[in-house]
Amino acid sequence: MARACILIFALACLSGCNAQQSTLSVFGADAREIRQIAIVLTVGAVVIFAITALLYIRAVRAPEESLNHHQGMRMILWVGAIGPTLILTALLLYALPAMRPRPASPADLVIRVEGEQFWWRVAYQPPNGGAPLPSANEIRLPVGRTVVFELAATDVIHSFWIPGLGGKMDMIPGRTNRLVVKAEKAGRYRGVCAEFCGLSHALMAFDVVAMEPAAFDTWLADARAIVPPPAIATPGRTLFDAQGCGACHTITGTPHAGIIGPDLSRFGERLTLGAGILPLTTENIAAFIRAPHQTKPGVRMPAYPQLSDEDARAIAHYLKGLR
């Protein structure tokens, strides 16, 4: 029994320590503060548990004649009331400063993110007005700069969380919340929806790519420069047009301007497919086009079983070439 309890406790501790989604490997000030509080609270809980267990063992093993009513009442008072109250009060006072209101930080970059079942609508806001730069299911940001996320939802409540960079923030329909993030190290981080939002909630993730400032500036300038894809009538583009994909998806520089589904502009430079659940390969794209609900139940995208494998791969090849 003791061995089983230890194993369960160890698995629970390790459940948040996995590769890009680690809550212990952090590179943001807020995430570091959250980690520190979690460690202190965990240690405090272990101390309370250990003291209680030791006193219980002592009481069980003590000779019956050595116990009396007054000793028992004192133990209950100190162990059951005063001791835990003092420890929990100390832990609360330790954690309270993290909840203090903070002055608004001037934003170097504003990114609006809207949660939808079961993907993320992303828009990079220009600093001096103008049209935002749309994207989906992936976020790029510069290291060392203050990024303000404007968070909202279009259908149900979602929750935006990048464990390696900061805390969670709810995304509520009809309301915009703000979350400030500053990445300290270039790399790839995983974000997730942390509020149950429907059938494919567990499959609603996104990638965050933290880039060196110069590299990010170059990427952003290239992305803002509207360069239409080659007008060559490739088989994939012809099929994309014929199947009416542009009614739901936008590809900048083309007549396709649908807003129901994710923006597919520069789709080929993304790291994953289906909101962070599959590597972006031609095979995965083709399979997702033909039967999206097999990979992600509950999505609004219809299936295209009438497409042959060859046709689905042609569309996938076209999409993967959008950069």
MARDO-764775 format. One record per residue: x, y, z of N, C-alpha, C, CB in turn. Coordinates in steps of 0.05 Angstrom, whole numbers, padded with zeros to 5 digits, always signed. Glycine has a CB too. Layout:
% residues N
XYZXYZXYZXYZ
...
% end
This chain:
% residues 323
+00017-00024+00000+00000+00000+00000+00017+00025+00000-00019+00000+00024
+00038+00025+00017+00055+00049+00019+00070+00053-00008+00076+00045+00042
+00078+00031-00020+00092+00033-00046+00074+00044-00067+00103+00005-00054
+00048+00036-00067+00029+00045-00087+00024+00075-00083+00003+00030-00084
+00022+00084-00058+00018+00113-00052+00041+00130-00062+00013+00117-00022
+00065+00120-00058+00089+00134-00067+00089+00136-00097+00115+00120-00057
+00082+00114-00111+00082+00114-00140+00061+00134-00151+00076+00086-00150
+00037+00134-00139+00016+00152-00148+00025+00181-00144-00010+00147-00133
+00037+00187-00121+00047+00214-00115+00068+00222-00135+00058+00216-00086
+00087+00204-00142+00108+00210-00161+00097+00216-00188+00128+00187-00162
+00077+00200-00197+00065+00204-00223+00050+00230-00224+00046+00181-00230
+00037+00237-00202+00023+00263-00201+00042+00286-00204+00007+00266-00175
+00065+00284-00190+00085+00305-00192+00097+00308-00220+00108+00300-00171
+00100+00286-00234+00113+00286-00260+00093+00292-00282+00126+00259-00265
+00067+00293-00277+00048+00297-00298+00050+00323-00312+00020+00294-00286
+00062+00343-00299+00065+00369-00312+00093+00375-00322+00056+00391-00294
+00110+00354-00323+00138+00358-00330+00144+00343-00355+00156+00349-00307
+00133+00352-00378+00137+00337-00402+00146+00356-00425+00112+00322-00410
+00171+00353-00433+00181+00367-00457+00172+00396-00458+00172+00352-00482
+00159+00404-00480+00153+00432-00485+00132+00443-00466+00144+00436-00513
+00116+00425-00453+00094+00434-00436+00102+00432-00407+00069+00417-00442
+00127+00434-00401+00136+00431-00373+00129+00455-00356+00166+00427-00372
+00119+00450-00332+00113+00472-00313+00137+00478-00296+00089+00465-00296
+00159+00463-00299+00183+00467-00283+00205+00479-00299+00192+00440-00271
+00206+00474-00325+00226+00487-00343+00213+00512-00354+00234+00467-00366
+00218+00535-00341+00204+00560-00348+00224+00581-00356+00188+00569-00324
+00215+00599-00374+00231+00620-00384+00215+00646-00386+00243+00613-00412
+00201+00652-00365+00185+00677-00362+00182+00684-00333+00157+00674-00376
+00182+00710-00326+00181+00718-00298+00156+00708-00284+00182+00748-00296
+00133+00710-00296+00108+00700-00284+00109+00670-00280+00084+00708-00300
+00118+00656-00300+00119+00627-00297+00138+00618-00275+00128+00614-00324
+00160+00633-00272+00179+00627-00251+00167+00632-00224+00205+00644-00254
+00152+00653-00221+00139+00659-00195+00118+00638-00189+00125+00687-00196
+00103+00629-00209+00083+00608-00204+00097+00582-00196+00067+00603-00230
+00119+00576-00209+00134+00551-00202+00144+00553-00173+00158+00547-00221
+00154+00576-00165+00165+00579-00138+00143+00575-00117+00178+00606-00134
+00120+00587-00122+00097+00585-00104+00088+00555-00102+00074+00602-00112
+00087+00542-00125+00079+00514-00125+00098+00497-00109+00077+00504-00154
+00124+00502-00112+00144+00486-00097+00141+00491-00067+00173+00494-00106
+00138+00516-00059+00135+00522-00030+00110+00510-00019+00135+00553-00026
+00087+00513-00033+00062+00501-00024+00064+00471-00022+00039+00509-00042
+00077+00459-00041+00080+00429-00040+00097+00421-00017+00093+00419-00066
+00119+00435-00012+00136+00429+00011+00120+00432+00037+00161+00446+00012
+00104+00454+00039+00088+00458+00062+00068+00436+00067+00073+00485+00060
+00055+00427+00045+00036+00405+00048+00050+00379+00057+00022+00400+00021
+00074+00374+00046+00089+00350+00054+00096+00352+00084+00114+00347+00037
+00104+00376+00093+00111+00379+00121+00087+00373+00139+00122+00407+00127
+00064+00384+00132+00040+00379+00148+00033+00349+00148+00016+00395+00137
+00035+00337+00125+00029+00308+00123+00049+00291+00140+00030+00299+00094
+00075+00299+00138+00095+00283+00153+00091+00286+00183+00123+00293+00145
+00086+00310+00192+00082+00314+00221+00057+00298+00231+00078+00344+00228
+00036+00300+00215+00011+00285+00222+00016+00255+00223-00011+00292+00203
+00031+00245+00203+00036+00216+00202+00054+00207+00225+00050+00209+00175
+00074+00223+00232+00091+00216+00255+00076+00216+00281+00115+00235+00257
+00059+00236+00285+00044+00237+00310+00024+00214+00311+00029+00263+00312
+00013+00207+00288-00006+00184+00288+00008+00158+00295-00019+00182+00260
+00032+00154+00283+00047+00130+00289+00055+00129+00318+00072+00128+00271
+00063+00152+00329+00070+00153+00357+00047+00146+00375+00081+00181+00364
+00023+00156+00368-00001+00151+00385-00009+00122+00383-00024+00169+00376
-00006+00110+00359-00014+00082+00356+00004+00063+00371-00015+00074+00326
+00030+00070+00371+00050+00052+00384+00054+00057+00414+00076+00055+00370
+00043+00079+00424+00047+00086+00452+00031+00066+00470+00038+00115+00458
+00042+00059+00493+00027+00042+00511+00001+00056+00520+00044+00035+00536
-00020+00040+00523-00046+00051+00529-00046+00067+00555-00067+00029+00530
-00031+00057+00575-00031+00070+00601-00018+00097+00600-00018+00052+00621
-00001+00102+00579+00013+00128+00578-00005+00150+00566+00038+00126+00561
-00028+00143+00556-00046+00163+00544-00067+00171+00564-00059+00151+00518
-00074+00197+00563-00096+00206+00580-00112+00227+00565-00085+00218+00607
-00135+00234+00576-00154+00251+00562-00142+00279+00557-00179+00254+00579
-00128+00290+00576-00117+00317+00572-00095+00318+00551-00106+00327+00599
-00078+00297+00550-00058+00296+00529-00071+00294+00502-00039+00272+00534
-00092+00278+00500-00105+00275+00474-00118+00301+00465-00127+00253+00477
-00130+00315+00483-00143+00341+00476-00122+00361+00467-00159+00352+00499
-00099+00362+00481-00078+00380+00473-00067+00373+00445-00055+00380+00493
-00064+00347+00440-00054+00339+00414-00074+00347+00392-00049+00309+00413
-00100+00343+00397-00120+00350+00377-00120+00380+00372-00148+00341+00386
-00117+00396+00394-00116+00425+00391-00093+00434+00375-00116+00437+00419
-00069+00424+00381-00045+00434+00367-00042+00422+00339-00020+00427+00384
-00046+00396+00337-00042+00382+00311-00066+00387+00293-00038+00352+00315
-00090+00388+00304-00113+00390+00287-00122+00418+00281-00135+00375+00299
-00114+00438+00297-00124+00465+00294-00102+00486+00292-00143+00472+00316
-00087+00489+00314-00068+00511+00316-00045+00507+00296-00057+00513+00344
-00033+00484+00296-00010+00479+00278-00017+00483+00249+00000+00450+00282
-00037+00469+00238-00044+00473+00210-00052+00502+00203-00067+00455+00202
-00066+00515+00222-00074+00543+00217-00049+00561+00214-00091+00553+00240
-00029+00557+00232-00005+00573+00230+00010+00568+00204+00013+00567+00254
+00013+00542+00197+00027+00536+00172+00013+00546+00147+00031+00505+00170
-00014+00541+00146-00029+00550+00123-00030+00581+00121-00058+00539+00124
-00031+00594+00144-00030+00624+00144-00003+00634+00133-00035+00635+00172
+00018+00621+00141+00045+00628+00131+00047+00624+00101+00067+00612+00145
+00036+00601+00091+00037+00596+00062+00019+00616+00047+00027+00567+00057
-00003+00623+00059-00021+00643+00046-00007+00670+00044-00047+00646+00061
+00006+00679+00065+00020+00704+00065+00043+00704+00045+00030+00711+00093
+00055+00681+00042+00077+00679+00022+00066+00682-00006+00091+00652+00025
+00043+00671-00011+00032+00671-00039+00017+00697-00046+00014+00648-00042
+00008+00712-00026-00009+00735-00032+00005+00756-00049-00017+00748-00006
+00031+00762-00045+00043+00783-00062+00041+00778-00092+00072+00786-00055
+00040+00752-00100+00038+00746-00128+00011+00754-00140+00042+00716-00133
-00009+00759-00123-00036+00767-00132-00040+00797-00132-00057+00754-00114
-00019+00812-00126-00021+00841-00125-00026+00853-00152+00004+00853-00112
-00041+00874-00154-00045+00888-00180-00018+00898-00190-00065+00912-00177
-00014+00897-00216+00011+00905-00227+00006+00928-00246+00026+00882-00242
+00025+00947-00248+00022+00969-00266+00022+00959-00295+00044+00990-00262
+00006+00973-00312+00005+00965-00340+00032+00968-00353-00017+00981-00355
+00040+00948-00368+00066+00949-00382+00062+00959-00410+00080+00922-00382
+00080+00977-00419+00078+00986-00447+00084+00962-00465+00097+01009-00453
+00068+00958-00486+00070+00934-00502+00089+00940-00526+00043+00925-00512
+00108+00922-00530+00124+00922-00555+00109+00909-00578+00151+00909-00550
+00091+00891-00571+00075+00876-00591+00049+00868-00578+00091+00851-00601
+00027+00872-00593+00000+00864-00584-00010+00842-00603-00020+00888-00584
-00018+00820-00592-00028+00798-00608-00056+00791-00597-00009+00773-00606
-00075+00791-00614-00102+00784-00607-00106+00754-00613-00124+00801-00621
-00116+00739-00593-00121+00711-00597-00150+00705-00589-00101+00693-00580
-00165+00692-00606-00193+00685-00601-00195+00654-00601-00212+00698-00621
-00206+00643-00580-00210+00615-00578-00236+00607-00591-00209+00605-00549
-00235+00586-00608-00258+00575-00621-00257+00544-00618-00261+00584-00651
-00279+00531-00620-00279+00502-00619-00268+00491-00646-00307+00490-00613
-00245+00480-00647-00225+00475-00627-00198+00484-00639-00224+00445-00618
-00196+00511-00642-00172+00522-00654-00170+00551-00645-00173+00521-00685
-00148+00564-00654-00141+00591-00644-00139+00610-00668-00114+00590-00628
-00154+00632-00666-00152+00653-00686-00133+00674-00676-00181+00666-00692
-00111+00679-00691-00090+00697-00682-00088+00721-00701-00062+00681-00682
-00083+00744-00689-00080+00769-00705-00059+00786-00692-00107+00784-00708
-00037+00792-00707-00016+00810-00698-00025+00839-00703+00011+00804-00711
-00028+00855-00682-00038+00882-00685-00015+00901-00693-00051+00892-00659
-00019+00917-00714+00002+00936-00722+00005+00958-00701-00004+00948-00750
+00030+00968-00697+00035+00988-00676+00022+01015-00683+00064+00992-00672
+00019+01021-00709+00010+01048-00716-00017+01047-00732+00031+01062-00733
-00034+01028-00724-00059+01026-00738-00056+01009-00763-00070+01053-00745
-00078+01007-00778-00078+00990-00802-00089+00963-00797-00050+00988-00812
-00088+00946-00817-00100+00920-00816-00082+00901-00800-00105+00909-00844
-00094+00884-00782-00077+00865-00768-00068+00843-00787-00093+00853-00745
-00047+00829-00778-00036+00806-00794-00049+00780-00783-00005+00805-00792
-00066+00767-00799-00079+00743-00788-00062+00718-00790-00105+00739-00804
-00068+00700-00772-00055+00673-00772-00073+00655-00756-00026+00675-00759
-00063+00631-00750-00079+00612-00734-00062+00590-00723-00101+00600-00752
-00068+00582-00698-00057+00558-00685-00027+00559-00680-00063+00535-00702
-00014+00582-00685+00014+00584-00679+00020+00614-00674+00032+00574-00703
+00038+00619-00655+00044+00646-00647+00075+00649-00648+00033+00653-00618
+00084+00671-00660+00112+00678-00660+00116+00704-00645+00123+00680-00689
+00136+00705-00628+00141+00729-00613+00171+00733-00608+00126+00728-00585
+00179+00758-00603+00208+00763-00599+00217+00759-00570+00214+00792-00608
+00241+00749-00567+00252+00746-00540+00259+00773-00529+00278+00728-00542
+00254+00776-00503+00261+00801-00489+00243+00824-00493+00288+00808-00497
+00222+00821-00507+00203+00843-00512+00176+00837-00498+00199+00848-00542
+00163+00858-00489+00137+00854-00476+00115+00850-00496+00131+00879-00458
+00102+00827-00494+00080+00819-00512+00054+00819-00496+00085+00791-00525
+00035+00834-00505+00008+00835-00492-00011+00819-00509-00002+00864-00488
-00022+00798-00497-00043+00782-00511-00070+00793-00504-00041+00752-00503
-00086+00800-00524-00114+00806-00520-00130+00781-00525-00123+00830-00539
-00143+00771-00505-00155+00744-00505-00185+00746-00505-00145+00727-00482
-00198+00731-00523-00227+00731-00524-00236+00703-00535-00239+00754-00542
-00262+00699-00536-00273+00674-00546-00297+00680-00563-00280+00654-00523
-00304+00663-00582-00326+00668-00599-00350+00649-00594-00318+00665-00628
-00345+00627-00579-00367+00608-00575-00371+00601-00545-00362+00583-00591
-00352+00588-00533-00354+00580-00505-00329+00590-00491-00357+00549-00502
-00328+00586-00464-00304+00595-00449-00281+00577-00455-00311+00596-00419
-00258+00589-00462-00233+00574-00464-00213+00586-00444-00222+00577-00494
-00189+00575-00442-00169+00586-00425-00142+00583-00438-00169+00571-00397
-00128+00605-00440-00102+00608-00454-00079+00603-00434-00100+00636-00468
-00062+00584-00441-00040+00578-00422-00016+00569-00437-00049+00556-00402
+00007+00583-00432+00033+00574-00441+00049+00568-00416+00047+00597-00460
+00050+00543-00407+00063+00537-00381+00091+00547-00378+00062+00507-00377
+00107+00546-00400+00135+00554-00398+00139+00584-00396+00149+00544-00420
+00118+00600-00401+00122+00629-00403+00105+00645-00383+00116+00639-00431
+00082+00634-00375+00065+00650-00357+00042+00635-00346+00055+00674-00372
+00023+00649-00335-00001+00637-00323-00024+00634-00342-00009+00653-00299
-00046+00624-00332-00070+00620-00348-00087+00645-00348-00086+00596-00337
-00102+00648-00369-00122+00670-00371-00146+00660-00386-00110+00695-00385
-00170+00663-00373-00195+00655-00386-00201+00672-00410-00218+00655-00366
-00213+00659-00430-00222+00672-00455-00253+00670-00455-00210+00660-00481
-00266+00693-00452-00295+00693-00447-00309+00707-00470-00302+00707-00420
-00330+00695-00481-00345+00709-00503-00355+00736-00494-00368+00691-00512
-00352+00756-00511-00361+00783-00505-00343+00799-00487-00387+00781-00492
-00320+00788-00480-00302+00803-00462-00273+00798-00471-00305+00793-00432
-00256+00819-00468-00228+00817-00475-00211+00819-00450-00220+00838-00495
-00195+00798-00444-00176+00798-00422-00148+00802-00433-00177+00772-00406
-00130+00813-00417-00103+00818-00425-00083+00802-00409-00097+00848-00423
-00064+00791-00422-00042+00775-00410-00016+00785-00420-00046+00745-00415
+00003+00791-00402+00029+00801-00410+00050+00779-00408+00038+00825-00392
+00065+00775-00429+00086+00754-00429+00112+00766-00440+00076+00730-00447
+00134+00757-00428+00160+00765-00439+00178+00740-00438+00173+00788-00422
+00183+00729-00462+00200+00705-00464+00229+00712-00459+00196+00691-00491
+00243+00695-00445+00271+00701-00438+00291+00684-00455+00276+00696-00409
+00280+00665-00469+00298+00647-00485+00284+00639-00510+00306+00622-00468
+00300+00640-00532+00289+00631-00558+00283+00601-00557+00308+00638-00581
+00262+00593-00571+00256+00565-00571+00226+00560-00577+00263+00551-00545
+00219+00536-00575+00191+00528-00581+00177+00520-00555+00190+00504-00601
+00154+00532-00550+00138+00527-00526+00111+00517-00535+00136+00552-00508
+00099+00501-00518+00072+00490-00524+00051+00505-00507+00071+00460-00519
+00030+00513-00519+00007+00525-00505-00017+00507-00508+00001+00553-00516
-00036+00510-00489-00059+00493-00489-00084+00509-00481-00055+00468-00470
-00107+00497-00486-00132+00507-00474-00135+00493-00448-00157+00501-00493
-00137+00508-00426-00138+00497-00399-00166+00498-00387-00119+00512-00381
-00186+00501-00404-00214+00501-00394-00230+00483-00413-00226+00530-00394
-00244+00463-00401-00259+00444-00417-00279+00459-00435-00274+00423-00400
-00277+00454-00461-00293+00469-00480-00308+00452-00500-00275+00488-00495
-00308+00426-00497-00322+00409-00515-00307+00383-00521-00328+00424-00540
-00317+00370-00542-00308+00343-00548-00278+00340-00553-00323+00333-00573
-00266+00360-00567-00238+00359-00573-00221+00378-00557-00233+00364-00603
-00231+00384-00533-00216+00402-00515-00187+00393-00512-00229+00404-00488
-00182+00367-00508-00155+00357-00503-00138+00359-00528-00156+00328-00494
-00150+00365-00551-00135+00367-00576-00133+00396-00586-00149+00349-00598
-00137+00414-00567-00136+00443-00574-00110+00455-00562-00161+00458-00564
-00089+00455-00578-00063+00465-00568-00052+00485-00589-00043+00441-00564
-00029+00495-00584-00016+00513-00603+00014+00514-00597-00029+00541-00603
+00029+00522-00617+00058+00526-00614+00064+00555-00611+00073+00514-00638
+00083+00561-00593+00094+00588-00591+00124+00586-00598+00090+00599-00561
+00131+00602-00618+00159+00603-00627+00171+00629-00618+00161+00599-00658
+00189+00629-00598+00203+00653-00589+00228+00656-00605+00209+00651-00558
+00230+00679-00618+00252+00684-00637+00269+00707-00627+00241+00690-00665
+00294+00707-00636+00311+00730-00631+00299+00755-00644+00340+00725-00641
+00301+00778-00631+00287+00802-00641+00292+00808-00671+00295+00826-00626
+00317+00806-00680+00322+00812-00708+00308+00792-00727+00353+00812-00713
+00309+00766-00719+00296+00746-00736+00266+00750-00736+00303+00718-00725
+00255+00758-00713+00226+00762-00712+00218+00786-00729+00217+00767-00683
+00233+00808-00727+00227+00831-00743+00227+00825-00773+00247+00854-00738
+00247+00808-00782+00248+00800-00810+00224+00784-00817+00274+00785-00815
+00217+00765-00800+00194+00748-00805+00168+00764-00807+00191+00726-00783
+00165+00783-00789+00140+00799-00788+00138+00817-00813+00139+00816-00763
+00161+00828-00821+00161+00845-00845+00154+00828-00870+00188+00859-00849
+00166+00804-00872+00160+00787-00894+00130+00779-00894+00177+00762-00894
+00119+00773-00871+00092+00765-00869+00072+00787-00876+00085+00754-00841
+00080+00812-00869+00062+00835-00875+00063+00842-00905+00070+00859-00858
+00085+00836-00918+00087+00841-00947+00069+00822-00962+00117+00839-00957
+00048+00831-00972+00028+00814-00986+00039+00805-01012+00001+00828-00989
+00049+00780-01013+00060+00769-01038+00041+00746-01046+00089+00759-01034
+00025+00750-01067+00007+00729-01075+00022+00703-01082-00010+00738-01098
+00010+00680-01075+00022+00655-01084+00024+00654-01114+00006+00630-01073
+00042+00638-01126+00043+00636-01155+00016+00629-01167+00064+00615-01163
+00009+00643-01188-00017+00640-01200-00018+00615-01218-00025+00664-01216
+00003+00599-01218+00003+00575-01235-00019+00556-01226+00031+00561-01233
-00034+00547-01244-00057+00529-01238-00047+00501-01232-00077+00528-01261
-00034+00497-01209-00025+00471-01201-00049+00453-01195-00006+00472-01176
-00046+00427-01197-00069+00409-01190-00080+00414-01162-00060+00380-01192
-00063+00419-01143-00072+00424-01116-00089+00449-01114-00049+00425-01097
-00080+00471-01126-00095+00496-01125-00122+00493-01140-00079+00519-01137
-00121+00479-01162-00146+00475-01177-00166+00460-01161-00140+00460-01204
-00157+00439-01147-00175+00423-01130-00185+00439-01106-00161+00398-01120
-00167+00456-01095-00174+00473-01072-00197+00492-01080-00149+00489-01062
-00195+00503-01104-00216+00521-01114-00241+00505-01119-00206+00535-01140
-00239+00482-01132-00262+00467-01140-00278+00456-01117-00254+00444-01158
-00265+00450-01095-00278+00439-01071-00290+00461-01053-00259+00422-01055
-00287+00486-01061-00298+00508-01046-00285+00514-01019-00327+00503-01041
-00259+00507-01017-00245+00510-00991-00243+00540-00984-00217+00498-00993
-00242+00557-01004-00240+00586-00999-00264+00598-00986-00234+00600-01024
-00286+00583-00985-00310+00594-00971-00306+00595-00941-00335+00577-00978
-00288+00579-00931-00283+00578-00902-00256+00588-00894-00286+00549-00892
-00237+00587-00912-00209+00594-00906-00199+00618-00923-00191+00570-00911
-00181+00633-00910-00169+00656-00924-00140+00649-00932-00169+00681-00906
-00132+00656-00956-00104+00655-00964-00098+00683-00975-00099+00633-00986
-00082+00698-00961-00076+00726-00968-00064+00727-00996-00056+00738-00948
-00074+00746-01012-00065+00750-01039-00080+00733-01060-00036+00742-01041
-00101+00719-01051-00118+00704-01069-00147+00712-01064-00114+00673-01064
-00166+00703-01081-00194+00709-01077-00206+00695-01053-00210+00702-01102
-00192+00676-01041-00202+00661-01019-00202+00679-00993-00186+00635-01014
-00226+00684-00982-00228+00702-00959-00248+00692-00939-00235+00730-00969
-00251+00666-00936-00269+00655-00916-00259+00660-00888-00273+00625-00921
-00277+00663-00869-00269+00669-00841-00280+00648-00822-00279+00697-00833
-00293+00627-00832-00304+00607-00814-00282+00590-00802-00324+00589-00829
-00262+00582-00818-00241+00565-00809-00215+00580-00806-00237+00542-00828
-00193+00566-00799-00167+00579-00795-00156+00592-00820-00147+00559-00785
-00143+00614-00816-00129+00628-00838-00106+00610-00847-00118+00656-00829
-00104+00606-00874-00083+00588-00884-00060+00603-00898-00096+00569-00904
-00059+00629-00895-00036+00644-00906-00010+00635-00893-00040+00675-00902
+00010+00630-00909+00036+00621-00899+00033+00595-00883+00050+00643-00882
+00014+00579-00890+00009+00554-00876+00033+00535-00875-00015+00540-00889
+00049+00535-00896+00071+00516-00899+00093+00521-00879+00082+00517-00926
+00095+00545-00866+00116+00550-00847+00109+00541-00819+00124+00579-00848
+00084+00533-00815+00076+00525-00788+00088+00498-00781+00045+00524-00786
+00089+00493-00755+00101+00468-00745+00082+00445-00742+00114+00474-00719
+00057+00451-00738+00038+00430-00732+00012+00434-00748+00032+00428-00702
-00005+00414-00747-00031+00414-00761-00053+00408-00740-00031+00392-00783
-00076+00420-00745-00099+00414-00728-00097+00426-00700-00102+00384-00725
-00085+00449-00698-00081+00462-00672-00063+00446-00653-00108+00467-00658
-00039+00442-00663-00018+00431-00646-00018+00401-00641-00018+00444-00621
-00033+00386-00658-00036+00357-00651-00021+00338-00670-00065+00350-00651
-00013+00347-00694+00001+00330-00713+00024+00346-00726-00019+00319-00734
+00046+00332-00732+00067+00345-00747+00056+00353-00775+00091+00327-00750
+00066+00375-00785+00057+00385-00811+00071+00370-00834+00061+00416-00814
+00059+00348-00841+00070+00332-00864+00048+00330-00885+00079+00304-00854
+00057+00324-00910+00038+00321-00931+00018+00299-00925+00052+00315-00958
+00028+00277-00914+00010+00254-00908-00011+00262-00887+00027+00231-00898
-00003+00276-00866-00022+00284-00845-00042+00304-00856-00007+00296-00822
-00034+00322-00873-00052+00342-00884-00073+00328-00901-00037+00364-00900
-00064+00310-00918-00082+00295-00936-00103+00279-00920-00067+00277-00955
-00093+00265-00900-00112+00249-00883-00132+00267-00869-00096+00232-00863
-00123+00290-00859-00140+00309-00845-00162+00320-00864-00124+00331-00832
-00154+00326-00888-00174+00336-00908-00196+00316-00913-00160+00344-00934
-00189+00291-00917-00209+00271-00923-00226+00263-00900-00195+00246-00934
-00215+00263-00876-00231+00254-00852-00222+00269-00827-00228+00224-00848
-00229+00295-00825-00220+00310-00802-00230+00300-00775-00227+00339-00805
-00255+00289-00775-00267+00281-00750-00254+00256-00739-00296+00276-00754
-00239+00241-00755-00225+00218-00744-00202+00227-00727-00215+00200-00767
-00190+00250-00734-00168+00261-00719-00178+00279-00696-00149+00276-00737
-00198+00295-00702-00208+00315-00684-00238+00316-00683-00196+00343-00692
-00251+00300-00666-00280+00299-00665-00292+00326-00658-00289+00277-00645
-00314+00332-00672-00329+00356-00665-00321+00381-00680-00325+00362-00637
-00301+00380-00698-00294+00403-00713-00315+00409-00734-00266+00399-00727
-00317+00435-00742-00337+00443-00761-00330+00436-00790-00342+00473-00759
-00305+00430-00795-00297+00424-00823-00310+00398-00832-00266+00421-00824
-00322+00398-00856-00334+00374-00867-00313+00355-00877-00354+00380-00889
-00320+00329-00879-00302+00309-00890-00304+00310-00921-00309+00281-00880
-00283+00301-00934-00282+00300-00963-00275+00272-00972-00262+00321-00974
-00292+00252-00966-00285+00225-00973-00285+00220-01003-00305+00206-00960
-00298+00238-01018-00299+00235-01047-00271+00240-01060-00319+00254-01060
-00253+00253-01046-00227+00258-01057-00210+00232-01057-00212+00280-01041
-00197+00227-01078-00178+00205-01079-00153+00212-01062-00170+00197-01108
-00138+00191-01056-00113+00196-01041-00095+00216-01057-00098+00170-01036
-00094+00212-01083-00077+00228-01100-00087+00258-01099-00077+00218-01129
-00113+00262-01101-00124+00289-01100-00119+00303-01073-00154+00289-01107
-00123+00287-01052-00119+00299-01025-00090+00306-01021-00127+00278-01003
-00072+00290-01032-00043+00296-01029-00036+00320-01046-00026+00271-01038
-00049+00324-01069-00044+00347-01086-00052+00373-01071-00060+00345-01112
-00075+00373-01058-00083+00396-01042-00063+00401-01019-00112+00393-01031
-00055+00379-01006-00036+00381-00984-00010+00393-00993-00032+00353-00971
-00001+00384-01016+00024+00394-01027+00022+00424-01033+00032+00379-01053
-00001+00433-01043-00006+00461-01049-00005+00477-01022-00033+00466-01063
-00019+00468-01002-00020+00482-00977+00007+00483-00963-00040+00469-00958
+00022+00461-00965+00049+00461-00953+00068+00480-00966+00060+00432-00953
+00062+00487-00991+00079+00506-01005+00073+00535-01000+00078+00500-01034
+00053+00541-00984+00045+00568-00978+00064+00580-00957+00016+00571-00969
+00082+00598-00965+00101+00609-00946+00104+00639-00952+00128+00595-00948
% end
